[in-house]
């Protein structure tokens, strides 16, 4: 098997542009820290700010690659923890890496598995040691052990375009003292991961932690940047119970210490309002399961706030989910039909709303780019929020 | 609400060809009763023999209309019983009829609800009277009453292109005496339905019953044909426990009494072997939930028989579900990836296999048409079965 992995990765590096990602800052908005730029990847160049749809198990739930492209998706995200368990990194390497496995010819970012270890571990019991984390599989309860080296080794095999360092994701309730020790360990883990990283086509990002504490964020950012990663993410803002206020603080306290010429990634954030606030604070890329998860429950983003298609008032509503939306769903189907699909448990319902919700967030980032170019992002935020939060 | 119905149906009849379907027999195969022909519908002309995918609740499970068109689907089938319960015929009429409701610009056949009443009624308890059938909803147990008139009234509102007469669907175990009385009633029901049918764009088919009894089939066919329907279906072959032998007898005993210039429809049949046998016996159109149902359980039709993608042997299999298949799934994805989707419960798995399975059955009918044109359908059957049933 290891022969196949090596062989496939080598083959692949000849078939595509062999490079790590390159961020290019094109403009900073006049009144804020919002940035317009591009990320050059192995699979094309994409503008930022950008929203990355999440394909946990090598599939953005229910959608085809064509639907993702039609929604103007750029980078998509996949989860190392889930792919480690099923089908396993060796199977994916045998199939030529994650791109070939899932037939996606766009860029892919894989997370480190860290967040899932802390959020999905069976009964959330885990034993964190300096070496790594012992925990039980959420599928069958088997004992698992994930280390910084193991996480990177898996991601190397998955052959994603961007890998993430393995970090601890402490809950919002963690004490200052706990967070301080946790940051130190996460930095040591980042070093260990970087030391074993061994895929010439794959960028590696460091992760800044530190809760809502200014000094901890500064320390974490500075020490992580010293390790010279290809990009940086701000973690610990969407773990477990963080307030919006703490999220904005975490961004504000981290951004000043991150280099201008590297991508900044706010992990796990996908509420429209938070994307706008993140962009204004200098974040470039976002990911979240929200658009697909709420879709499966019948909810849709609209300019006038979130709506729930289960609501009886849509029973005979011939209008699209959102007037004027350019997505496939809104161009072809009525609320009445989608409500019927959702209330009768038909899969097409979640699929159609996923298409709309993903397109909604991507469209939002497209508009934010325009607002940055036009130096009117604060006005954009005001107008957006007035309408979105009206009801 | 009734104003809306009327208004929408009137509108629609101006927007499309206002006609009932027209069958055109082009060739009968030299050695068998197999027929090649066309059906002209309100939404285009299609060649027969034809397989009709089933969209029970106004959706062919998980698929988009574009995927159905890409699989070369012609007529699709939708279930009157399910749509009667949810969202209700008035909602669909308000939305401009079933085509507009589900955004399908191809022809639609609706069944009568008869089969569902007999197979889905809660606890399968039902009270059959001359007037109609009393039974309980499979969703919430509420008391329901379906009559021949009600079935046609619902189908008129749904505005499908082909409506079916309301019939009794007795089980295979029914006695000769029971069947005889049942046929008489079904003929009376057919008359009553025809008397109230009132949609100028909708064809109405009669249904031949009679189990595997030669005299009953003859009687049922002759009496039904006397009522002069736009097409005829052979029912009671896929209800509950019928053997293949009985199915073939039912066809053989019915076909001689059906007019040459009308479509012949074998209800609920979708096993490849049975489609071939049906075509050879003179059947034109087929429907079945099989291709989408087995897809959701990980099964796929191939030339070499049915395969189950849950099987561990496909874990690293880079080949498509079926070599040489022209469907979207086979052109884009490996067995290894689809197995991963199926075993991890990802919706895309069932969707991809549904696309393949529907295309498989449609491709089969395309090949049967060629075999009829070439007068070699018996050879085609021999070659198909040798390979399909080898393992």
Interface residues (C-beta under 8 A of the other chain):
Chain A: X57 X58 X59 X61 X62 X63 X64 X65 X82 X86 X87 X91 X94 X95 X96 X101 X102 X103 X315 X316 X318 X332 X333 X334 X336 X337 X339 X340 X341 X343 X344 X346 X347 X348 X350 X351
Chain B: X57 X58 X59 X61 X62 X63 X64 X65 X82 X86 X87 X91 X94 X95 X96 X101 X102 X103 X315 X316 X318 X332 X333 X334 X336 X337 X339 X340 X341 X343 X344 X346 X347 X348 X350 X351
